[in-house]
C-alpha cells in the first residue's frame, strides 16, 4: 500500500491531468469550486496539501468525474 505522500502525489498528478483535459486553469477550477485562490489547487496538485473531504467532493462535482479518476485503490 502507498504511503500518504505517494497518495497525495498520485491524486495531485491525476487532478492536474483532468483539469488540463477540460482546459481549466488552477484559478478557473478554484473559481468554479467557490474558493478564492488557485494556489490551493496548485498545492493539491503538487502533493503538498492533504485536501479535506469537502474539497475533494467539490473537485469531483466541478470536473464531473468519479473518485477513481483521481485515485484508484489497488487491492
MMTF fields as JSON, N, C-alpha, C and O atoms, coordinates in Angstrom:
{
  "mmtfVersion": "1.0.0",
  "mmtfProducer": "UNKNOWN",
  "numBonds": 299,
  "numAtoms": 300,
  "numGroups": 75,
  "numChains": 1,
  "numModels": 1,
  "chainsPerModel": [1],
  "groupsPerChain": [75],
  "chainIdList": ["A"],
  "bondAtomList": [4, 2, 8, 6, 12, 10, 16, 14, 20, 18, 24, 22, 28, 26, 32, 30, 36, 34, 40, 38, 44, 42, 48, 46, 52, 50, 56, 54, 60, 58, 64, 62, 68, 66, 72, 70, 76, 74, 80, 78, 84, 82, 88, 86, 92, 90, 96, 94, 100, 98, 104, 102, 108, 106, 112, 110, 116, 114, 120, 118, 124, 122, 128, 126, 132, 130, 136, 134, 140, 138, 144, 142, 148, 146, 152, 150, 156, 154, 160, 158, 164, 162, 168, 166, 172, 170, 176, 174, 180, 178, 184, 182, 188, 186, 192, 190, 196, 194, 200, 198, 204, 202, 208, 206, 212, 210, 216, 214, 220, 218, 224, 222, 228, 226, 232, 230, 236, 234, 240, 238, 244, 242, 248, 246, 252, 250, 256, 254, 260, 258, 264, 262, 268, 266, 272, 270, 276, 274, 280, 278, 284, 282, 288, 286, 292, 290, 296, 294],
  "bondOrderList": [1, 1, 1, 1, 1, 1, 1, 1, 1, 1, 1, 1, 1, 1, 1, 1, 1, 1, 1, 1, 1, 1, 1, 1, 1, 1, 1, 1, 1, 1, 1, 1, 1, 1, 1, 1, 1, 1, 1, 1, 1, 1, 1, 1, 1, 1, 1, 1, 1, 1, 1, 1, 1, 1, 1, 1, 1, 1, 1, 1, 1, 1, 1, 1, 1, 1, 1, 1, 1, 1, 1, 1, 1, 1],
  "groupList": [{"groupName": "UNK", "atomNameList": ["N", "CA", "C", "O"], "elementList": ["N", "C", "C", "O"], "formalChargeList": [0, 0, 0, 0], "bondAtomList": [1, 0, 2, 1, 3, 2], "bondOrderList": [1, 1, 2], "singleLetterCode": "X", "chemCompType": "L-PEPTIDE LINKING"}],
  "groupTypeList": [0, 0, 0, 0, 0, 0, 0, 0, 0, 0, 0, 0, 0, 0, 0, 0, 0, 0, 0, 0, 0, 0, 0, 0, 0, 0, 0, 0, 0, 0, 0, 0, 0, 0, 0, 0, 0, 0, 0, 0, 0, 0, 0, 0, 0, 0, 0, 0, 0, 0, 0, 0, 0, 0, 0, 0, 0, 0, 0, 0, 0, 0, 0, 0, 0, 0, 0, 0, 0, 0, 0, 0, 0, 0, 0],
  "groupIdList": [1, 2, 3, 4, 5, 6, 7, 8, 9, 10, 11, 12, 13, 14, 15, 16, 17, 18, 19, 20, 21, 22, 23, 24, 25, 26, 27, 28, 29, 30, 31, 32, 33, 34, 35, 36, 37, 38, 39, 40, 41, 42, 43, 44, 45, 46, 47, 48, 49, 50, 51, 52, 53, 54, 55, 56, 57, 58, 59, 60, 61, 62, 63, 64, 65, 66, 67, 68, 69, 70, 71, 72, 73, 74, 75],
  "secStructList": [7, 7, 7, 2, 2, 2, 2, 2, 2, 2, 2, 2, 2, 2, 2, 2, 2, 2, 2, 2, 2, 6, 6, 7, 7, 2, 2, 2, 2, 2, 2, 2, 2, 6, 7, 1, 7, 2, 2, 2, 2, 2, 2, 2, 2, 6, 6, 7, 7, 7, 7, 7, 2, 2, 2, 2, 2, 2, 2, 2, 2, 2, 2, 6, 7, 7, 2, 2, 2, 2, 7, 7, 7, 7, 7],
  "xCoordList": [0.84, 0.0, 0.883, 1.956, 0.421, 1.183, 1.127, 0.143, 2.199, 2.176, 1.441, 1.087, 1.224, 0.428, 1.019, 0.285, 2.339, 3.0, 2.744, 2.444, 2.866, 2.632, 1.18, 0.909, 0.259, -1.163, -1.455, -2.153, -0.917, -1.15, -0.557, -1.149, 0.613, 1.248, 0.45, 0.261, -0.011, -0.825, -2.117, -2.5, -2.784, -4.031, -3.794, -4.557, -2.739, -2.434, -2.104, -2.571, -1.304, -0.941, -2.185, -2.332, -3.075, -4.293, -5.251, -5.94, -5.292, -6.116, -5.635, -6.447, -4.326, -3.765, -4.13, -4.496, -4.032, -4.349, -5.819, -6.132, -6.716, -8.149, -8.487, -9.295, -7.874, -8.105, -7.628, -8.324, -6.447, -5.913, -6.759, -6.947, -7.272, -8.121, -9.338, -9.807, -9.84, -11.008, -10.624, -11.495, -9.327, -8.872, -9.054, -9.21, -9.034, -9.206, -7.853, -6.973, -7.704, -6.529, -6.789, -7.906, -5.76, -5.94, -6.912, -7.778, -6.765, -7.687, -9.106, -10.07, -9.23, -10.556, -11.257, -12.447, -10.521, -11.103, -11.486, -12.57, -10.595, -10.884, -12.148, -12.983, -12.286, -13.47, -14.741, -15.741, -14.713, -15.886, -16.223, -17.38, -15.204, -15.414, -15.881, -16.342, -15.764, -16.17, -15.115, -15.43, -13.843, -12.765, -11.982, -12.039, -11.259, -10.699, -9.371, -9.025, -8.617, -7.279, -6.922, -7.093, -6.42, -5.911, -4.66, -4.28, -4.009, -2.8, -3.112, -2.28, -4.293, -4.697, -4.746, -4.318, -5.264, -5.307, -3.882, -3.593, -3.004, -1.604, -0.943, -0.182, -1.23, -0.661, -1.19, -0.451, -2.453, -3.021, -2.346, -1.968, -2.198, -1.602, -0.147, 0.317, 0.573, 1.975, 2.109, 3.22, 0.988, 1.025, 1.458, 1.856, 1.384, 1.795, 0.659, 0.887, -0.557, -1.73, -2.551, -2.757, -3.016, -3.938, -5.345, -5.766, -6.075, -7.37, -8.425, -8.439, -9.308, -10.432, -11.393, -11.405, -12.183, -13.175, -14.125, -14.485, -14.532, -15.446, -14.791, -15.471, -13.486, -12.767, -12.724, -12.932, -12.454, -12.41, -13.775, -13.846, -14.838, -16.184, -16.468, -17.061, -16.06, -16.253, -15.487, -16.01, -14.254, -13.451, -14.16, -14.272, -14.64, -15.315, -16.551, -16.805, -17.321, -18.534, -18.2, -18.816, -17.226, -16.863, -16.304, -16.646, -15.446, -14.853, -15.774, -15.505, -16.873, -17.849, -17.189, -17.349, -16.451, -15.758, -15.982, -16.432, -15.657, -15.719, -14.338, -13.322, -14.328, -13.09, -12.011, -10.83, -12.399, -11.436, -10.583, -9.492, -11.065, -10.281, -9.08, -8.046, -9.222, -8.127, -7.285, -6.097, -7.888, -7.129, -7.849, -9.034, -7.104, -7.655, -6.992, -5.768, -7.787, -7.253, -6.915, -7.779, -5.639, -5.189, -5.419, -5.24, -5.816, -6.06, -5.004, -5.045],
  "yCoordList": [-1.185, 0.0, 1.247, 1.262, 2.28, 3.522, 4.304, 4.237, 5.049, 5.902, 7.213, 7.465, 8.027, 9.247, 10.179, 10.749, 10.336, 11.214, 10.744, 11.547, 9.435, 8.871, 9.069, 9.417, 8.847, 9.003, 10.433, 10.658, 11.404, 12.809, 13.174, 13.948, 12.62, 12.903, 12.288, 12.929, 11.069, 10.409, 11.186, 11.465, 11.533, 12.291, 13.62, 13.998, 14.32, 15.62, 15.523, 16.339, 14.533, 14.356, 14.085, 14.636, 13.241, 12.922, 14.114, 14.321, 14.893, 16.099, 17.062, 17.605, 17.282, 18.179, 17.689, 18.491, 16.39, 15.838, 16.072, 16.467, 15.835, 16.03, 17.508, 17.858, 18.369, 19.808, 20.293, 21.057, 19.853, 20.237, 19.68, 20.343, 18.462, 17.845, 18.719, 18.799, 19.372, 20.245, 21.679, 22.531, 21.944, 23.279, 24.322, 25.509, 23.872, 24.794, 25.162, 24.313, 26.418, 26.833, 26.485, 26.131, 26.588, 26.369, 27.399, 27.067, 28.656, 29.705, 29.45, 29.695, 28.958, 28.662, 27.566, 27.67, 26.52, 25.44, 25.959, 25.663, 26.733, 27.293, 28.142, 28.057, 28.954, 29.808, 28.976, 29.28, 27.94, 27.07, 26.34, 26.008, 26.1, 25.431, 26.406, 25.989, 27.692, 28.69, 28.977, 29.436, 28.701, 29.064, 30.211, 30.422, 30.942, 32.204, 32.103, 33.036, 31.033, 31.041, 29.746, 28.658, 29.883, 28.733, 28.161, 27.025, 28.951, 28.466, 27.199, 26.295, 27.13, 25.933, 24.713, 23.624, 24.896, 23.81, 23.394, 22.201, 24.353, 24.057, 23.241, 22.317, 23.577, 22.817, 21.394, 20.468, 21.207, 19.857, 19.085, 17.926, 19.735, 19.058, 18.671, 17.675, 19.428, 19.107, 18.12, 17.715, 17.734, 16.778, 17.395, 16.683, 18.726, 19.44, 19.46, 19.337, 19.616, 19.762, 18.486, 17.873, 18.09, 16.97, 17.583, 18.09, 17.538, 18.221, 17.575, 16.36, 18.421, 17.927, 17.176, 17.384, 16.315, 15.55, 16.48, 16.194, 17.574, 18.507, 19.128, 19.394, 19.362, 19.893, 18.856, 19.182, 17.609, 16.535, 16.393, 16.265, 16.415, 16.294, 17.453, 17.253, 18.649, 19.812, 19.649, 19.963, 19.16, 18.911, 17.908, 18.125, 16.813, 15.773, 16.325, 16.007, 17.151, 17.737, 18.679, 18.61, 19.557, 20.533, 19.834, 20.193, 18.84, 18.127, 17.058, 16.497, 16.779, 15.778, 14.409, 13.777, 13.985, 12.697, 11.937, 12.495, 10.651, 9.809, 9.798, 10.071, 9.48, 9.475, 8.612, 8.954, 7.507, 6.582, 7.229, 6.74, 8.325, 9.027, 9.713, 9.9, 10.083, 10.779, 9.838, 10.084, 8.771, 7.801, 6.458, 6.364, 5.434, 4.096, 3.273, 3.155, 2.715, 1.894, 0.52, -0.184, 0.151, -1.144, -2.207, -1.962, -3.385, -4.488, -5.538, -6.542],
  "zCoordList": [0.0, 0.0, 0.0, 0.604, -0.68, -0.774, 0.527, 1.263, 0.804, 1.981, 1.651, 0.499, 2.67, 2.488, 1.439, 0.632, 1.445, 0.477, -0.959, -1.843, -1.175, -2.504, -2.935, -4.084, -2.016, -2.318, -2.75, -3.739, -2.005, -2.334, -3.69, -4.442, -4.001, -5.304, -6.455, -7.489, -6.285, -7.319, -7.529, -8.665, -6.443, -6.518, -7.233, -8.122, -6.842, -7.446, -8.919, -9.715, -9.295, -10.708, -11.551, -12.643, -11.048, -11.78, -11.828, -12.827, -10.748, -10.745, -11.817, -12.567, -11.903, -12.926, -14.328, -15.187, -14.561, -15.88, -16.23, -17.353, -15.283, -15.542, -15.728, -16.588, -14.929, -15.061, -16.423, -17.091, -16.837, -18.144, -19.278, -20.298, -19.105, -20.131, -20.417, -21.552, -19.374, -19.528, -19.884, -20.064, -19.985, -20.361, -19.268, -19.552, -18.013, -16.893, -16.286, -16.141, -15.941, -15.17, -13.701, -13.325, -12.893, -11.456, -10.891, -10.081, -11.323, -10.864, -11.348, -10.623, -12.574, -13.122, -12.338, -12.044, -12.002, -11.202, -9.822, -9.32, -9.213, -7.885, -7.922, -7.022, -8.955, -9.077, -9.194, -8.544, -10.006, -10.161, -8.861, -8.603, -8.056, -6.77, -5.694, -4.631, -5.966, -4.978, -3.924, -2.826, -4.266, -3.354, -3.983, -5.194, -3.161, -3.626, -4.365, -5.09, -4.224, -4.819, -5.508, -4.958, -6.727, -7.456, -6.822, -7.105, -5.953, -5.27, -4.475, -4.396, -3.895, -3.14, -4.066, -3.683, -5.275, -6.263, -6.613, -6.713, -6.796, -7.098, -6.006, -6.291, -4.758, -3.636, -3.602, -3.269, -3.94, -4.015, -5.144, -4.972, -6.303, -7.46, -7.227, -7.782, -6.427, -6.125, -4.966, -4.62, -4.367, -3.266, -1.954, -1.031, -1.863, -0.653, 0.368, 1.572, -0.127, 0.73, 0.727, -0.321, 1.893, 2.021, 2.062, 3.101, 0.934, 0.882, 1.771, 1.972, 2.297, 3.083, 2.165, 0.951, 2.754, 2.003, 1.252, 0.11, 1.865, 1.197, -0.035, -1.026, 0.015, -1.145, -2.259, -3.427, -1.896, -2.892, -3.572, -4.795, -2.801, -3.366, -4.309, -5.37, -3.944, -4.806, -6.121, -7.19, -6.041, -7.247, -8.147, -9.354, -7.565, -8.349, -9.046, -10.208, -8.339, -8.926, -10.074, -11.138, -9.862, -10.895, -12.131, -13.257, -11.922, -13.053, -13.624, -14.686, -12.906, -13.327, -13.547, -14.591, -12.535, -12.593, -11.291, -10.291, -11.333, -10.14, -9.479, -10.119, -8.197, -7.416, -8.055, -7.994, -8.661, -9.25, -10.343, -10.638, -10.949, -11.966, -11.324, -11.965, -10.055, -9.372, -8.528, -8.317, -8.048, -7.288, -7.283, -6.962, -7.646, -7.667, -6.567, -6.528, -5.692, -4.612, -5.173, -5.696, -5.053, -5.549, -4.487, -3.294, -4.936, -3.996, -4.121, -3.41]
}
